[in-house]
Amino acid sequence: MMPPETTVAVTALLKLFKECGLTIATAESCTGGLLAAALTSVSGSSAVVERGFVTYTNIAKTQSLGVPHSLLNAHGAVSAEVARAMAEGALARSNADVSIAITGIAGPGGAVPGKPVGLVYFGLAREHMRTQAVERRFGALGRGGVREASVAFALDLLRQAAG
């Protein structure tokens, strides 16, 4: 069940995207589809949500989104470069106007030197605009906390992209 503030944010976002005539595709790794689930939990979301990709493994990122193996090898799945490539791949492989990607370390394990638990990268792509990558360090909020914070931040990025 989503927190009430998330439901309010999703409802407002869907209304904004519908008014702008924009659609969304999601590409998720550490959130495992939680963003797509939040977006589609509101009635009428099919007018805005075009599709969602859950690409938890590097192979899935390559096969489903076209993220180059070389990029994954050079930077790792949790990187700005991969978040950008995921967003661009989701946009190219959908009929959406805007795509958002999330890749990170939700924990409790998975941290490596320089990449702590709570590190999440977001990619945001929109046709005819430069793809953005944003880094957030949520800290050790616990697995669920990092995932929920990531969804909330992604909703905010999408709201900004509609403007």
Z-matrix of the N, CA and C atoms (Angstrom, degrees):
N
C 1 1.457
C 2 1.528 1 108.97
N 3 1.314 2 114.83 1 135.21
C 4 1.462 3 120.11 2 -179.44
C 5 1.523 4 110.99 3 -81.53
N 6 1.337 5 115.63 4 145.89
C 7 1.472 6 118.25 5 173.03
C 8 1.531 7 109.60 6 -62.39
N 9 1.324 8 117.48 7 148.29
C 10 1.473 9 120.64 8 -178.33
C 11 1.529 10 113.27 9 -54.52
N 12 1.335 11 117.18 10 -37.33
C 13 1.464 12 119.23 11 -178.72
C 14 1.531 13 111.48 12 -65.95
N 15 1.343 14 116.64 13 -30.30
C 16 1.465 15 120.00 14 177.00
C 17 1.520 16 110.06 15 -70.24
N 18 1.326 17 116.81 16 -42.39
C 19 1.463 18 120.57 17 178.08
C 20 1.523 19 110.95 18 -60.03
N 21 1.319 20 116.82 19 -41.96
C 22 1.469 21 121.34 20 178.33
C 23 1.527 22 110.02 21 -63.52
N 24 1.335 23 116.91 22 -45.03
C 25 1.467 24 121.36 23 -179.48
C 26 1.524 25 111.01 24 -64.12
N 27 1.329 26 117.40 25 -41.94
C 28 1.468 27 121.57 26 179.50
C 29 1.517 28 110.19 27 -64.50
N 30 1.312 29 117.29 28 -45.79
C 31 1.471 30 121.32 29 -179.58
C 32 1.527 31 110.55 30 -59.59
N 33 1.314 32 116.97 31 -45.61
C 34 1.470 33 121.14 32 179.07
C 35 1.522 34 110.96 33 -64.59
N 36 1.330 35 117.27 34 -41.11
C 37 1.462 36 120.97 35 179.97
C 38 1.524 37 110.90 36 -64.25
N 39 1.312 38 116.80 37 -45.99
C 40 1.466 39 119.95 38 179.89
C 41 1.525 40 111.32 39 -61.85
N 42 1.313 41 116.43 40 -39.76
C 43 1.472 42 120.62 41 177.65
C 44 1.526 43 110.09 42 -62.48
N 45 1.327 44 116.97 43 -45.03
C 46 1.458 45 122.02 44 179.68
C 47 1.532 46 111.02 45 -61.26
N 48 1.335 47 116.80 46 -48.14
C 49 1.461 48 120.07 47 -180.00
C 50 1.524 49 111.62 48 -63.46
N 51 1.313 50 117.12 49 -39.31
C 52 1.472 51 120.44 50 178.77
C 53 1.524 52 110.06 51 -63.76
N 54 1.323 53 116.97 52 -44.41
C 55 1.472 54 121.15 53 178.66
C 56 1.530 55 111.72 54 -62.20
N 57 1.328 56 116.63 55 -33.73
C 58 1.465 57 121.60 56 179.97
C 59 1.523 58 112.38 57 -85.14
N 60 1.326 59 116.85 58 -7.91
C 61 1.459 60 120.68 59 -178.29
C 62 1.520 61 112.91 60 70.48
N 63 1.336 62 117.07 61 32.21
C 64 1.460 63 121.80 62 -177.37
C 65 1.521 64 111.24 63 -110.71
N 66 1.331 65 114.74 64 150.20
C 67 1.459 66 120.74 65 176.49
C 68 1.526 67 109.85 66 -121.34
N 69 1.335 68 115.39 67 160.79
C 70 1.468 69 122.78 68 -173.23
C 71 1.529 70 110.75 69 -123.38
N 72 1.329 71 114.60 70 141.29
C 73 1.468 72 122.12 71 165.10
C 74 1.524 73 107.23 72 -122.42
N 75 1.314 74 116.23 73 141.79
C 76 1.469 75 120.63 74 177.96
C 77 1.524 76 109.41 75 -113.25
N 78 1.327 77 115.46 76 149.08
C 79 1.466 78 122.75 77 173.79
C 80 1.521 79 105.87 78 -133.76
N 81 1.318 80 116.36 79 109.82
C 82 1.462 81 120.20 80 -171.39
C 83 1.519 82 112.58 81 -122.00
N 84 1.314 83 114.44 82 140.93
C 85 1.455 84 120.97 83 172.42
C 86 1.521 85 108.33 84 -116.82
N 87 1.319 86 119.39 85 -81.01
C 88 1.468 87 121.21 86 -173.33
C 89 1.528 88 113.73 87 -64.25
N 90 1.318 89 117.97 88 -21.84
C 91 1.464 90 120.13 89 178.48
C 92 1.523 91 112.00 90 -88.79
N 93 1.312 92 118.08 91 -9.49
C 94 1.461 93 121.89 92 171.69
C 95 1.511 94 115.94 93 53.90
N 96 1.309 95 118.81 94 31.74
C 97 1.462 96 121.58 95 179.41
C 98 1.517 97 114.25 96 96.01
N 99 1.320 98 117.18 97 2.94
C 100 1.467 99 120.73 98 -178.31
C 101 1.533 100 111.94 99 -63.07
N 102 1.331 101 117.08 100 -37.15
C 103 1.469 102 119.70 101 177.54
C 104 1.520 103 110.69 102 -65.55
N 105 1.327 104 116.92 103 -47.58
C 106 1.469 105 120.02 104 178.75
C 107 1.528 106 110.52 105 -60.69
N 108 1.320 107 116.53 106 -39.45
C 109 1.467 108 120.21 107 178.23
C 110 1.528 109 110.92 108 -63.33
N 111 1.335 110 116.42 109 -41.54
C 112 1.466 111 120.07 110 178.61
C 113 1.528 112 110.20 111 -63.64
N 114 1.324 113 116.14 112 -44.61
C 115 1.464 114 119.79 113 -178.68
C 116 1.526 115 111.91 114 -64.41
N 117 1.319 116 116.53 115 -38.80
C 118 1.464 117 119.35 116 -176.56
C 119 1.521 118 113.53 117 -88.51
N 120 1.324 119 117.21 118 2.17
C 121 1.470 120 120.05 119 178.36
C 122 1.522 121 111.97 120 -76.45
N 123 1.314 122 116.57 121 -12.65
C 124 1.463 123 121.26 122 -178.00
C 125 1.524 124 109.40 123 -100.84
N 126 1.307 125 116.34 124 131.64
C 127 1.461 126 121.94 125 178.80
C 128 1.527 127 110.60 126 -57.47
N 129 1.309 128 116.43 127 136.67
C 130 1.457 129 121.35 128 179.67
C 131 1.518 130 114.03 129 90.39
N 132 1.328 131 116.61 130 1.04
C 133 1.468 132 120.05 131 -177.45
C 134 1.518 133 113.13 132 -64.87
N 135 1.329 134 117.69 133 -19.86
C 136 1.472 135 119.99 134 -179.03
C 137 1.525 136 112.22 135 -64.59
N 138 1.318 137 118.14 136 -16.73
C 139 1.467 138 120.95 137 175.92
C 140 1.522 139 111.38 138 -74.21
N 141 1.325 140 117.42 139 -15.49
C 142 1.472 141 122.09 140 -174.89
C 143 1.527 142 112.55 141 -121.92
N 144 1.330 143 117.85 142 -41.50
C 145 1.464 144 121.08 143 -175.92
C 146 1.520 145 108.89 144 -84.71
N 147 1.337 146 115.39 145 113.48
C 148 1.465 147 120.75 146 -177.06
C 149 1.527 148 110.95 147 -84.46
N 150 1.328 149 116.99 148 -46.40
C 151 1.466 150 121.45 149 176.54
C 152 1.514 151 110.83 150 -171.85
N 153 1.332 152 114.32 151 167.38
C 154 1.453 153 120.94 152 176.51
C 155 1.512 154 110.65 153 -135.71
N 156 1.323 155 115.60 154 142.46
C 157 1.461 156 122.88 155 176.20
C 158 1.524 157 107.63 156 -114.24
N 159 1.324 158 117.24 157 130.84
C 160 1.459 159 121.08 158 170.43
C 161 1.523 160 105.22 159 -110.27
N 162 1.326 161 115.35 160 109.34
C 163 1.463 162 121.38 161 -175.91
C 164 1.525 163 107.95 162 -121.75
N 165 1.302 164 114.64 163 81.26
C 166 1.459 165 121.10 164 -172.53
C 167 1.520 166 112.39 165 -76.39
N 168 1.323 167 116.93 166 -32.55
C 169 1.466 168 120.19 167 -178.52
C 170 1.526 169 110.64 168 -103.10
N 171 1.328 170 115.36 169 164.04
C 172 1.462 171 119.67 170 176.31
C 173 1.515 172 110.96 171 -63.35
N 174 1.326 173 117.52 172 -37.96
C 175 1.469 174 120.53 173 178.48
C 176 1.525 175 109.97 174 -61.42
N 177 1.317 176 117.31 175 -42.39
C 178 1.468 177 121.02 176 178.62
C 179 1.532 178 110.58 177 -64.01
N 180 1.317 179 116.90 178 -40.12
C 181 1.466 180 119.84 179 178.53
C 182 1.529 181 110.50 180 -61.52
N 183 1.319 182 116.10 181 -39.85
C 184 1.462 183 120.85 182 179.60
C 185 1.526 184 111.19 183 -72.10
N 186 1.324 185 117.11 184 -49.76
C 187 1.461 186 120.69 185 -176.29
C 188 1.525 187 113.41 186 -69.00
N 189 1.311 188 117.48 187 -44.00
C 190 1.468 189 120.66 188 -174.10
C 191 1.520 190 113.66 189 -86.82
N 192 1.332 191 117.15 190 -32.61
C 193 1.462 192 120.55 191 -173.67
C 194 1.523 193 113.60 192 -116.09
N 195 1.325 194 117.34 193 -8.22
C 196 1.458 195 120.28 194 179.77
C 197 1.514 196 114.50 195 75.97
N 198 1.327 197 117.89 196 20.76
C 199 1.466 198 120.33 197 177.49
C 200 1.534 199 107.20 198 -67.13
N 201 1.328 200 118.05 199 122.83
C 202 1.465 201 119.96 200 -177.27
C 203 1.534 202 112.68 201 -64.03
N 204 1.342 203 115.94 202 139.10
C 205 1.465 204 120.93 203 175.70
C 206 1.520 205 110.06 204 -54.59
N 207 1.328 206 116.53 205 -40.06
C 208 1.467 207 120.97 206 -176.89
C 209 1.531 208 111.41 207 -61.22
N 210 1.325 209 116.71 208 -35.88
C 211 1.464 210 121.06 209 178.68
C 212 1.535 211 110.47 210 -68.31
N 213 1.319 212 115.50 211 -43.91
C 214 1.465 213 120.44 212 177.88
C 215 1.519 214 110.83 213 -63.10
N 216 1.322 215 117.37 214 -41.96
C 217 1.465 216 121.28 215 179.85
C 218 1.523 217 111.49 216 -66.86
N 219 1.321 218 117.09 217 -39.49
C 220 1.469 219 121.24 218 -176.35
C 221 1.525 220 112.82 219 -75.35
N 222 1.331 221 117.65 220 -38.21
C 223 1.465 222 120.59 221 -171.48
C 224 1.522 223 114.59 222 -117.78
N 225 1.312 224 117.89 223 -17.59
C 226 1.455 225 121.71 224 -175.10
C 227 1.517 226 110.89 225 84.70
N 228 1.319 227 115.51 226 157.90
C 229 1.466 228 120.61 227 -178.03
C 230 1.520 229 112.16 228 -62.88
N 231 1.324 230 116.93 229 -30.70
C 232 1.464 231 121.30 230 -179.47
C 233 1.526 232 107.46 231 -96.52
N 234 1.330 233 114.51 232 86.95
C 235 1.465 234 120.71 233 -177.49
C 236 1.522 235 109.49 234 -159.78
N 237 1.317 236 114.99 235 158.00
C 238 1.463 237 120.80 236 177.08
C 239 1.523 238 110.46 237 -62.03
N 240 1.322 239 116.10 238 -39.52
C 241 1.462 240 120.83 239 -177.51
C 242 1.525 241 111.52 240 -62.54
N 243 1.325 242 116.39 241 -42.91
C 244 1.462 243 120.25 242 -179.71
C 245 1.532 244 110.58 243 -72.26
N 246 1.316 245 117.89 244 -38.54
C 247 1.474 246 120.15 245 176.76
C 248 1.525 247 110.40 246 -59.34
N 249 1.329 248 116.53 247 -43.44
C 250 1.468 249 121.02 248 177.09
C 251 1.529 250 110.95 249 -60.70
N 252 1.326 251 115.80 250 -47.59
C 253 1.469 252 120.66 251 -178.73
C 254 1.530 253 111.54 252 -64.05
N 255 1.326 254 117.04 253 -37.38
C 256 1.464 255 120.57 254 177.05
C 257 1.528 256 110.59 255 -63.28
N 258 1.326 257 116.77 256 -45.06
C 259 1.470 258 120.56 257 -179.89
C 260 1.523 259 110.41 258 -64.04
N 261 1.325 260 116.80 259 -43.63
C 262 1.465 261 120.19 260 179.27
C 263 1.523 262 111.06 261 -64.87
N 264 1.330 263 116.54 262 -39.31
C 265 1.459 264 120.47 263 178.08
C 266 1.514 265 112.39 264 -64.99
N 267 1.327 266 117.01 265 -41.37
C 268 1.468 267 120.92 266 178.38
C 269 1.522 268 110.64 267 -64.41
N 270 1.323 269 116.65 268 -40.03
C 271 1.463 270 119.86 269 179.14
C 272 1.525 271 110.18 270 -65.69
N 273 1.324 272 116.71 271 -44.03
C 274 1.470 273 121.29 272 -177.88
C 275 1.526 274 112.50 273 -68.86
N 276 1.333 275 117.60 274 -28.30
C 277 1.457 276 121.75 275 -175.13
C 278 1.531 277 112.33 276 -102.63
N 279 1.305 278 116.27 277 19.72
C 280 1.464 279 120.85 278 178.42
C 281 1.524 280 108.41 279 -139.59
N 282 1.304 281 114.41 280 180.00
C 283 1.466 282 120.86 281 173.70
C 284 1.521 283 110.49 282 -105.87
N 285 1.321 284 116.34 283 17.86
C 286 1.465 285 121.46 284 -176.64
C 287 1.524 286 111.10 285 -79.10
N 288 1.323 287 114.36 286 158.90
C 289 1.464 288 121.78 287 176.23
C 290 1.521 289 112.04 288 -91.56
N 291 1.328 290 116.19 289 -27.13
C 292 1.464 291 122.89 290 -177.51
C 293 1.522 292 107.65 291 -136.95
N 294 1.329 293 116.34 292 139.11
C 295 1.463 294 118.82 293 174.06
C 296 1.517 295 109.11 294 -130.15
N 297 1.324 296 113.63 295 150.68
C 298 1.459 297 120.36 296 177.50
C 299 1.517 298 108.33 297 -132.22
N 300 1.329 299 115.48 298 138.73
C 301 1.455 300 121.74 299 179.69
C 302 1.521 301 109.64 300 -123.13
N 303 1.327 302 115.01 301 147.78
C 304 1.464 303 121.41 302 179.24
C 305 1.524 304 108.16 303 -135.10
N 306 1.333 305 116.63 304 126.19
C 307 1.457 306 121.74 305 175.56
C 308 1.521 307 108.49 306 -143.48
N 309 1.310 308 116.62 307 131.54
C 310 1.458 309 118.24 308 -177.07
C 311 1.504 310 113.36 309 -172.27
N 312 1.317 311 114.96 310 -168.17
C 313 1.463 312 122.64 311 -179.27
C 314 1.527 313 107.79 312 -118.30
N 315 1.336 314 115.40 313 101.74
C 316 1.458 315 120.36 314 -178.24
C 317 1.526 316 111.79 315 -79.79
N 318 1.325 317 117.26 316 -24.62
C 319 1.456 318 121.02 317 178.52
C 320 1.513 319 112.85 318 88.30
N 321 1.293 320 118.75 319 -175.78
C 322 1.458 321 124.74 320 2.98
C 323 1.530 322 113.06 321 -74.70
N 324 1.330 323 118.07 322 -19.69
C 325 1.464 324 121.06 323 177.22
C 326 1.510 325 110.55 324 -97.74
N 327 1.326 326 114.91 325 -173.48
C 328 1.454 327 120.70 326 174.53
C 329 1.511 328 115.62 327 98.43
N 330 1.318 329 117.16 328 -10.93
C 331 1.466 330 119.64 329 -179.68
C 332 1.526 331 109.66 330 -69.36
N 333 1.313 332 115.08 331 144.90
C 334 1.465 333 122.72 332 173.82
C 335 1.521 334 106.71 333 -133.67
N 336 1.335 335 118.53 334 164.15
C 337 1.467 336 119.05 335 179.43
C 338 1.533 337 112.01 336 -52.45
N 339 1.325 338 115.88 337 126.81
C 340 1.460 339 121.63 338 -179.55
C 341 1.515 340 114.16 339 86.88
N 342 1.330 341 116.75 340 -11.36
C 343 1.468 342 120.93 341 -179.75
C 344 1.525 343 108.51 342 -132.20
N 345 1.336 344 116.14 343 85.81
C 346 1.471 345 120.42 344 -176.51
C 347 1.533 346 112.21 345 -80.34
N 348 1.310 347 115.08 346 165.42
C 349 1.464 348 121.10 347 171.13
C 350 1.526 349 107.32 348 -56.77
N 351 1.309 350 116.19 349 137.12
C 352 1.463 351 121.45 350 179.87
C 353 1.511 352 113.49 351 96.59
N 354 1.339 353 117.89 352 -5.94
C 355 1.467 354 121.12 353 176.98
C 356 1.523 355 108.46 354 -80.28
N 357 1.322 356 116.50 355 123.63
C 358 1.463 357 121.62 356 -178.73
C 359 1.521 358 108.64 357 -136.54
N 360 1.328 359 115.08 358 137.04
C 361 1.464 360 121.74 359 174.69
C 362 1.524 361 109.03 360 -112.40
N 363 1.316 362 114.36 361 141.28
C 364 1.456 363 122.28 362 178.81
C 365 1.520 364 108.36 363 -119.91
N 366 1.309 365 116.15 364 137.39
C 367 1.456 366 121.22 365 173.12
C 368 1.513 367 107.83 366 -115.81
N 369 1.314 368 117.03 367 140.38
C 370 1.456 369 121.83 368 179.87
C 371 1.514 370 108.32 369 -133.06
N 372 1.328 371 116.49 370 121.38
C 373 1.460 372 120.93 371 -178.31
C 374 1.525 373 110.14 372 -125.13
N 375 1.316 374 113.53 373 142.77
C 376 1.465 375 121.14 374 175.92
C 377 1.517 376 106.93 375 -148.51
N 378 1.299 377 116.42 376 138.71
C 379 1.460 378 119.82 377 -178.60
C 380 1.521 379 110.91 378 -52.52
N 381 1.322 380 114.96 379 140.34
C 382 1.465 381 123.68 380 176.85
C 383 1.525 382 113.56 381 64.57
N 384 1.333 383 116.27 382 20.10
C 385 1.465 384 120.56 383 175.83
C 386 1.516 385 108.22 384 -132.92
N 387 1.310 386 116.11 385 151.81
C 388 1.468 387 120.63 386 177.57
C 389 1.528 388 108.65 387 -69.67
N 390 1.323 389 116.14 388 133.27
C 391 1.463 390 121.33 389 179.09
C 392 1.517 391 109.89 390 -68.69
N 393 1.310 392 115.10 391 131.72
C 394 1.464 393 121.39 392 -179.91
C 395 1.533 394 110.50 393 -96.81
N 396 1.308 395 114.80 394 150.87
C 397 1.466 396 120.74 395 168.53
C 398 1.522 397 106.51 396 -131.21
N 399 1.319 398 115.58 397 133.52
C 400 1.460 399 121.36 398 -177.56
C 401 1.525 400 108.21 399 -128.51
N 402 1.317 401 116.23 400 133.29
C 403 1.464 402 122.36 401 177.16
C 404 1.519 403 109.68 402 -101.47
N 405 1.323 404 115.89 403 136.26
C 406 1.464 405 121.59 404 173.14
C 407 1.513 406 108.39 405 -131.28
N 408 1.313 407 115.58 406 139.53
C 409 1.467 408 121.64 407 174.89
C 410 1.520 409 106.58 408 -116.26
N 411 1.307 410 115.37 409 97.66
C 412 1.461 411 121.18 410 -176.72
C 413 1.525 412 112.36 411 -80.30
N 414 1.325 413 117.14 412 -17.59
C 415 1.454 414 120.55 413 -177.56
C 416 1.520 415 110.96 414 82.53
N 417 1.298 416 115.15 415 -175.85
C 418 1.466 417 121.66 416 -176.35
C 419 1.528 418 110.17 417 -83.16
N 420 1.306 419 116.55 418 73.79
C 421 1.469 420 122.28 419 179.31
C 422 1.517 421 112.16 420 -84.03
N 423 1.324 422 116.51 421 -1.12
C 424 1.456 423 120.78 422 -170.21
C 425 1.519 424 108.29 423 89.46
N 426 1.311 425 115.76 424 154.98
C 427 1.471 426 121.13 425 -175.50
C 428 1.539 427 111.92 426 -53.36
N 429 1.318 428 115.99 427 -50.98
C 430 1.462 429 119.65 428 -179.90
C 431 1.518 430 112.35 429 -63.33
N 432 1.312 431 116.68 430 -39.07
C 433 1.463 432 120.75 431 -179.70
C 434 1.519 433 112.78 432 -64.73
N 435 1.323 434 116.52 433 -41.92
C 436 1.469 435 120.17 434 178.09
C 437 1.523 436 110.08 435 -64.98
N 438 1.309 437 116.68 436 -42.58
C 439 1.475 438 120.32 437 179.75
C 440 1.534 439 111.20 438 -64.28
N 441 1.326 440 116.94 439 -44.53
C 442 1.470 441 120.12 440 179.61
C 443 1.524 442 111.61 441 -66.52
N 444 1.318 443 117.16 442 -40.77
C 445 1.469 444 120.54 443 177.26
C 446 1.527 445 110.52 444 -63.82
N 447 1.316 446 116.55 445 -36.00
C 448 1.467 447 120.96 446 178.38
C 449 1.528 448 111.11 447 -65.37
N 450 1.307 449 116.46 448 -42.45
C 451 1.466 450 120.08 449 177.95
C 452 1.528 451 110.43 450 -63.26
N 453 1.316 452 117.13 451 -45.60
C 454 1.471 453 120.81 452 179.60
C 455 1.528 454 110.88 453 -60.00
N 456 1.332 455 116.76 454 -42.79
C 457 1.458 456 120.32 455 179.49
C 458 1.519 457 110.88 456 -67.32
N 459 1.325 458 117.22 457 -40.17
C 460 1.470 459 121.15 458 178.29
C 461 1.529 460 111.24 459 -62.00
N 462 1.316 461 116.91 460 -39.66
C 463 1.468 462 120.19 461 177.40
C 464 1.526 463 110.60 462 -61.37
N 465 1.319 464 116.33 463 -39.92
C 466 1.469 465 120.70 464 178.67
C 467 1.527 466 110.27 465 -65.75
N 468 1.333 467 117.44 466 -43.26
C 469 1.467 468 120.11 467 178.20
C 470 1.529 469 111.07 468 -61.46
N 471 1.311 470 116.65 469 -41.72
C 472 1.467 471 120.05 470 178.73
C 473 1.531 472 110.87 471 -63.48
N 474 1.321 473 116.35 472 -41.26
C 475 1.476 474 119.77 473 178.32
C 476 1.525 475 109.96 474 -59.11
N 477 1.330 476 116.70 475 -44.58
C 478 1.462 477 120.67 476 178.34
C 479 1.520 478 111.98 477 -63.19
N 480 1.336 479 117.01 478 -35.70
C 481 1.464 480 121.04 479 -177.88
C 482 1.528 481 112.70 480 -68.53
N 483 1.324 482 116.02 481 -25.45
C 484 1.465 483 119.28 482 -179.67
C 485 1.522 484 112.13 483 -74.57
N 486 1.318 485 116.19 484 -22.91
C 487 1.461 486 120.65 485 -175.77
C 488 1.494 487 115.55 486 -79.43
